[in-house]
């Protein structure tokens, strides 16, 4: 190669591990604001299901037979879905070398998930 020339940068259609790690960490962080949308959707779903199943004011949806349990689990899954997705994305990012950004996203997503699960379980246990 003659002196003074810059070698051509290899152009690959596949992203590098570092680029992929940054993108995965970013999407993991995006799952936190997405939680607001899923909470809103779960609220609407729960309200509609409570009306359809004729649940009295103050009763839990899951206390009304099999249909109530299925409906309650569906609402719970919709409500919490972004958080496990965020945890998985953060783990993949960390394994690809995402560093502190991926680790921070993992910790925050996991803590919010555990907190919401604890609140739901405590409400179900207390009746």
C-alpha positions in Angstrom: 0.0 0.0 0.0 1.4 3.4 -0.9 2.3 5.8 1.9 -0.2 8.5 2.6 -3.3 6.6 1.6 -5.9 5.6 4.1 -7.0 2.0 3.9 -10.6 1.5 3.0 -12.8 0.9 6.0 -14.4 -2.5 5.9 -18.1 -2.3 5.4 -20.0 -5.1 6.9 -23.7 -5.5 6.8 -23.5 -7.0 10.3 -23.0 -4.6 13.3 -20.1 -5.2 15.6 -20.5 -6.5 19.1 -19.9 -3.1 20.6 -22.5 -1.4 18.4 -25.0 -4.2 19.2 -24.2 -3.9 22.9 -24.9 -0.2 22.9 -28.2 -0.7 21.0 -29.4 -3.4 23.3 -28.6 -1.3 26.4 -30.5 1.6 24.9 -33.5 -0.6 24.2 -33.3 -2.0 27.7 -33.5 1.6 29.1 -36.5 2.3 26.7 -38.4 -0.5 28.4 -38.8 1.7 31.6 -40.9 4.4 29.9 -42.7 1.7 28.0 -43.8 0.5 31.4 -46.0 3.5 31.6 -47.8 2.5 28.4 -48.2 -1.1 29.6 -49.6 0.1 33.0 -52.1 2.3 31.2 -53.1 -0.6 29.0 -53.4 -3.0 32.0 -55.6 -0.4 33.8 -58.0 -0.2 30.8 -58.0 -4.0 30.4 -58.7 -4.5 34.1 -61.5 -1.9 34.1 -63.2 -3.6 31.1 -62.8 -7.0 32.5 -64.2 -5.9 35.9 -67.2 -4.6 34.1 -67.6 -7.7 32.0 -67.3 -10.1 34.9 -69.5 -8.0 37.2 -67.0 -7.7 40.0 -68.3 -5.6 42.9 -66.5 -2.5 44.0 -63.5 -3.2 46.1 -63.2 -6.9 45.2 -60.2 -8.4 43.4 -60.6 -9.7 39.9 -59.0 -13.0 40.7 -61.6 -13.8 43.5 -64.3 -14.4 40.9 -63.7 -18.0 39.6 -61.5 -19.3 36.9 -62.4 -16.5 34.5 -61.3 -13.9 37.0 -58.0 -15.7 37.6 -57.3 -16.0 33.9 -58.2 -12.3 33.4 -56.1 -11.3 36.4 -53.0 -13.2 35.1 -53.5 -11.6 31.6 -53.6 -8.1 33.1 -50.6 -8.9 35.2 -48.6 -10.1 32.2 -49.5 -7.1 30.1 -48.6 -4.8 33.0 -45.2 -6.3 33.6 -44.1 -7.4 30.1 -41.6 -4.5 29.4 -39.6 -5.3 32.5 -38.5 -8.9 31.8 -37.8 -7.8 28.2 -35.6 -5.0 29.6 -33.8 -7.4 31.9 -33.1 -9.9 29.0 -31.9 -7.0 26.7 -29.6 -5.7 29.4 -28.1 -9.2 30.0 -27.4 -9.7 26.3 -25.9 -6.2 26.1 -23.7 -6.9 29.1 -22.5 -10.2 27.6 -21.5 -8.3 24.4 -19.5 -5.8 26.4 -22.1 -3.2 27.2 -20.4 -2.3 30.5 -21.8 0.0 33.1 -24.7 1.2 30.9 -25.9 -2.4 30.5 -25.4 -3.2 34.1 -27.3 -0.1 35.2 -30.2 -1.0 32.9 -30.2 -4.5 34.3 -30.3 -3.3 37.9 -33.0 -0.7 37.4 -35.2 -3.0 35.3 -34.8 -5.9 37.8 -35.5 -3.7 40.9 -38.6 -2.2 39.3 -39.8 -5.7 38.4 -39.2 -7.1 41.9 -40.9 -4.0 43.4 -44.0 -4.3 41.3 -44.2 -8.1 41.8 -43.9 -7.6 45.6 -46.7 -5.1 45.5 -48.9 -7.4 43.5 -48.2 -10.4 45.6 -48.8 -8.4 48.8 -52.1 -7.2 47.6 -53.2 -10.7 46.5 -52.1 -12.2 49.9 -53.8 -9.5 52.0 -57.1 -10.1 50.0 
